[in-house]
């Protein structure tokens, strides 16, 4: 797998990022390490986690993914060979099984500082390559989070900051504020994005879609790297005769799936691979997050890096549907 040189910040990351949401819960330590070993053996170096993965699973609290990664990093001695990204802000303060009444930690200055310290301990490292604010909580002033990220950067505890699940206008507002006050700016934005377009009424809770406004912002701001999650909809594109997820169940989706299937056959690749190839061929560049519980699933996803789409093919997919 090739490395992408993020020239404006001097960082090299793999074309695909490994998501570790269910490491330590659905996927145990041993299997998680097999997946991590395979990903890095294939040239992958960009790894994504969070300080709340996966608190909603039975008997979990949110420590699990970072803890698994920390053990693997120490055992393999891989810390200097990976770009490690985690998130703060969406860890529950209390959780009784009802997401509708949950209270999240938020992004106050004190919370961010404490959250990073705890993540460093679980990950068994003294620095993070990227720390995201997991959700853009409007009730917490931009100044607080930027001040916290700036202090952490000055202390050498983070290298870069990112924002996740935010609107383009909010990101632009933050970048301007950073410039005016000499704070760290956002080098990464992580949003929900896949080939299918959701229903207008779809509810993704705190998750924010990657929309045209953010893509246009990214085109004119090369210092920002866009990362996409939920790219394969939990493997939906590879499940024969699977029902379209409710949030995407539209005539537009059915037509787009026909186009995807047609081109996948012509390219002799899987639909999962084609979705990833399509995302990677975007302008501005987008780095998709992939995951899985089996090495074979990662192997399929990594095959996407060998698929080249012509401009006409990318246009065909992008403009399919209603």
Number of C-alpha atoms within 10 A of each C-alpha: 18 14 15 14 13 15 10 12 14 7 13 16 19 21 23 30 24 22 22 27 23 20 27 23 23 14 19 15 19 12 16 25 20 14 25 22 16 16 23 18 11 14 16 24 25 24 25 23 23 26 28 24 24 25 21 17 13 10 9 14 18 22 21 26 29 29 21 22 25 19 16 22 20 13 11 10 10 14 20 9 12 17 20 21 22 24 26 26 22 22 24 19 10 12 16 9 12 8 11 8 10 14 13 17 16 24 27 19 18 12 16 26 18 11 17 22 15 15 24 19 14 19 25 18 15 13 22 23 19 22 30 25 27 26 21 24 18 11 9 13 13 21 16 15 23 26 19 20 29 21 16 23 19 12 11 13 21 21 20 22 25 25 25 24 20 23 19 19 12 14 21 15 12 21 18 14 17 19 11 9 11 12 21 25 22 24 22 18 25 26 24 19 23 20 21 25 16 20 14 8 8 11 11 11 8 13 16 18 20 22 13 10 11 20 18 13 16 20 13 10 14 16 16 21 20 23 21 23 22 16 23 23 16 12 15 16 23 14 11 7 8 9 9 16 11 10 15 17 16 18 11 16 20 17 15 22 20 14 17 24 17 13 18 17 11 8 14 10 17 19 24 24 21 27 23 26 22 22 21 22 18 13 11 20 19 23 24 28 25 24 27 21 17 13 18 12 15 18 15 13 23 21 17 23 16 12 17 15 15 10 9 9 13 16 12 15 20 17 11 16 18 10
